[in-house]
């Protein structure tokens, strides 16, 4: 079964750091770009970051550029999001998602995890 | 940066009726780069349509997508009870990788 499982969310104060993980299984992880998408409670979807299959090409939303870093470990079939200088507006469910098309750096997202909640509050 | 504007914000319909959702891009995009998702409360989004009109695996044929250039539509031919949800359009770029989502359309029971 193709599956993505996020972990690492929690409650933390503004300015702190957090690392999210996404464990992938059931597909050839190193063939696909991966993405992070977030959703503030009651709001719409917001793209956060993407990383291509070999990790050499990444992209970030302007709202997180310079604060968040995406990475992957193909040997461990895992995706990561390092989040620094967290702000209240970063509060959201964070989903990892798999690209629909192999090799392409971005595309439709055909597999999503269930999300992990990050709450930034003093 | 391409902005996707979805309309209406909310669509109130009855089961069995036809739903037509709109997604307008701030500049022309390739049909290959337009997708639609469905999201139900407490669940992750689910891919419905890719390439503007291709149905994803397991998606019933009452869902169809169309359009080109800056105007795209998602049509649900006859609403089933399980179709009441929020729908998002999405476009993407590959160099560097970048995704954009529309603001969503909620399809609610009238």
Boltz contact constraints between the chains, C-beta under 6 A:
constraints:
  - contact:
      token1: [A, 44]
      token2: [B, 103]
      max_distance: 6.0
  - contact:
      token1: [A, 44]
      token2: [B, 104]
      max_distance: 6.0
  - contact:
      token1: [A, 45]
      token2: [B, 88]
      max_distance: 6.0
  - contact:
      token1: [A, 45]
      token2: [B, 101]
      max_distance: 6.0
  - contact:
      token1: [A, 47]
      token2: [B, 99]
      max_distance: 6.0
  - contact:
      token1: [A, 50]
      token2: [B, 97]
      max_distance: 6.0
  - contact:
      token1: [A, 59]
      token2: [B, 96]
      max_distance: 6.0
  - contact:
      token1: [A, 59]
      token2: [B, 97]
      max_distance: 6.0
  - contact:
      token1: [A, 59]
      token2: [B, 98]
      max_distance: 6.0
  - contact:
      token1: [A, 95]
      token2: [B, 44]
      max_distance: 6.0
  - contact:
      token1: [A, 100]
      token2: [B, 50]
      max_distance: 6.0
  - contact:
      token1: [A, 105]
      token2: [B, 94]
      max_distance: 6.0
  - contact:
      token1: [A, 105]
      token2: [B, 97]
      max_distance: 6.0
  - contact:
      token1: [A, 106]
      token2: [B, 92]
      max_distance: 6.0
  - contact:
      token1: [A, 106]
      token2: [B, 94]
      max_distance: 6.0
  - contact:
      token1: [A, 106]
      token2: [B, 97]
      max_distance: 6.0
  - contact:
      token1: [A, 107]
      token2: [B, 92]
      max_distance: 6.0
  - contact:
      token1: [A, 108]
      token2: [B, 35]
      max_distance: 6.0
  - contact:
      token1: [A, 108]
      token2: [B, 47]
      max_distance: 6.0
  - contact:
      token1: [A, 108]
      token2: [B, 50]
      max_distance: 6.0
  - contact:
      token1: [A, 110]
      token2: [B, 47]
      max_distance: 6.0
  - contact:
      token1: [A, 112]
      token2: [B, 44]
      max_distance: 6.0
  - contact:
      token1: [A, 112]
      token2: [B, 45]
      max_distance: 6.0
  - contact:
      token1: [A, 114]
      token2: [B, 44]
      max_distance: 6.0
